[in-house]
Amino acid sequence: MENKLIKITPNQRLAIIVGLVGLLLLIPLVAMQFTQEVKWDAFDFVVAGVLLLGTGLLCELVLRLVRSTKHRIIFCGVLLLILFLVWAELAVGIFGTRFAGS
């Protein structure tokens, strides 16, 4: 049995990133149809889209420019950590900035 790896081109990765961002943004959109607990407006979707797409595109840039697998993992891990910290601050205000959610 041959071990065949699927090769994904950089353009296919970009399409996957954009598609995943769209799918992730569909989650609160669908939730808003079934519950009053989720109350996003257009600005919330724009901010979430910018954060997710920006992080995805920066990770793609890291994958294109950095050759070492170890460094790729570290850089993308740092980007994801920054995303999660910014998201948490906007959602509940873990750092107490003026951008903190309620």
C-alpha positions in Angstrom: 0.0 0.0 0.0 1.4 3.4 -1.1 1.5 6.3 1.3 0.2 9.2 -0.7 0.1 12.7 0.8 -2.3 15.2 -0.5 -0.5 18.3 -1.8 -2.3 21.6 -1.2 -1.2 24.6 -3.1 -0.9 28.0 -1.5 -3.9 29.2 -3.4 -5.9 26.2 -2.2 -4.8 27.1 1.4 -6.1 30.6 0.9 -9.4 29.3 -0.3 -9.6 27.0 2.8 -8.8 29.9 5.1 -11.5 32.1 3.6 -14.0 29.2 3.7 -13.3 28.4 7.3 -13.7 32.0 8.3 -17.1 32.1 6.6 -18.1 28.8 8.3 -17.1 30.1 11.7 -19.1 33.3 11.2 -22.1 31.2 10.3 -22.2 29.8 13.8 -23.4 32.9 15.6 -25.6 33.8 12.7 -27.4 30.5 12.9 -27.5 30.7 16.8 -29.2 34.1 16.6 -32.1 32.4 14.7 -32.7 30.0 17.6 -31.9 31.9 20.8 -32.0 35.4 22.3 -28.7 34.7 24.1 -26.6 35.5 21.0 -27.0 39.2 19.9 -24.5 40.1 17.3 -24.8 43.2 15.1 -23.0 43.9 11.8 -20.0 45.5 13.7 -19.5 42.2 15.7 -19.4 40.2 12.5 -16.9 42.6 10.9 -14.6 42.6 13.9 -14.7 38.8 14.2 -14.1 38.5 10.4 -11.1 40.8 10.5 -9.6 39.0 13.5 -10.1 35.5 12.0 -9.2 36.4 8.5 -6.2 38.5 9.6 -4.9 35.6 11.8 -5.4 33.1 9.0 -3.7 35.3 6.4 -0.8 35.9 8.8 -0.4 32.2 9.4 -0.4 31.7 5.6 2.3 34.3 5.3 4.4 32.4 8.0 3.9 29.2 6.1 5.1 30.8 2.9 8.1 32.6 4.3 9.4 30.4 7.1 11.2 27.2 6.1 11.8 25.6 9.5 8.8 23.5 10.7 9.7 24.2 14.3 9.6 28.0 13.7 6.4 27.7 11.7 4.7 26.0 14.6 6.0 28.6 17.1 5.0 31.6 15.0 1.6 30.3 14.2 1.1 29.3 17.8 2.0 32.9 18.9 -0.5 34.3 16.4 -3.2 32.0 17.7 -2.5 32.9 21.3 -2.7 36.6 20.4 -6.0 35.9 18.6 -7.4 34.1 21.6 -6.3 36.9 24.0 -7.8 39.6 21.9 -11.0 37.6 21.5 -11.3 37.0 25.2 -10.7 40.7 25.9 -13.3 41.8 23.5 -15.8 39.2 24.9 -15.4 39.5 28.6 -12.6 41.9 29.4 -9.9 39.8 31.0 -7.4 42.7 31.0 -9.8 45.5 31.8 -9.1 47.7 28.8 -11.7 50.1 27.5 -12.4 47.6 24.7 -13.6 45.0 27.2 -16.9 43.4 26.6 -19.7 43.3 29.1 
